[in-house]
Amino acid sequence: MSFAKTHLKAARDSLSKKDYQTAKTESALVLDFEPENYNAHVFLALALLELGEFDKSEQTYRKAIELSPNQPLAYQGLCSFYERKKELGKQADALASLMQLFNKLKDAVKCAETLQKLVALRRKNGTLQEVKYDFMLKMTFNDIASLVERESFLLFT
């Protein structure tokens, strides 16, 4: 097994055991070797979040998104980050971006689930006007209609 894979596996295992310091160390080792490794950035960001290193965690999630903008894992992590920090406006923006990504990836189920989370967040902490604005700003009706149409076709064929 390669150096990066060995240490990524160790980082993932450490995260599952809630050994965040080891996960941070293992992820950093991978990044020293492969600075553009998406998974190492995501694992490091989660470890940093759990260790209370919030600024570094947010920066690391953003770097992962920059490296691989079509991968949802870092967006999901950023949503959790903002939820944990109770930064509701940023959480709503991250959810809207994630919803837009799932639409781009043609994943109607994940898109709808993310929309539900966004609506629930706004229902609990915002206004209906904010929900409408978020929804209309990030996705056009045609995007949603075509996505639902594709999924319905797949369900009934």
Secondary structure as GFF3:
##gff-version 3
##sequence-region A 1 157
A	DSSP	alpha_helix	3	16	.	.	.	ID=ss1
A	DSSP	alpha_helix	20	33	.	.	.	ID=ss2
A	DSSP	alpha_helix	38	50	.	.	.	ID=ss3
A	DSSP	alpha_helix	54	67	.	.	.	ID=ss4
A	DSSP	alpha_helix	72	85	.	.	.	ID=ss5
A	DSSP	alpha_helix	88	104	.	.	.	ID=ss6
A	DSSP	alpha_helix	108	125	.	.	.	ID=ss7
A	DSSP	alpha_helix	128	138	.	.	.	ID=ss8
A	DSSP	alpha_helix	141	155	.	.	.	ID=ss9
###
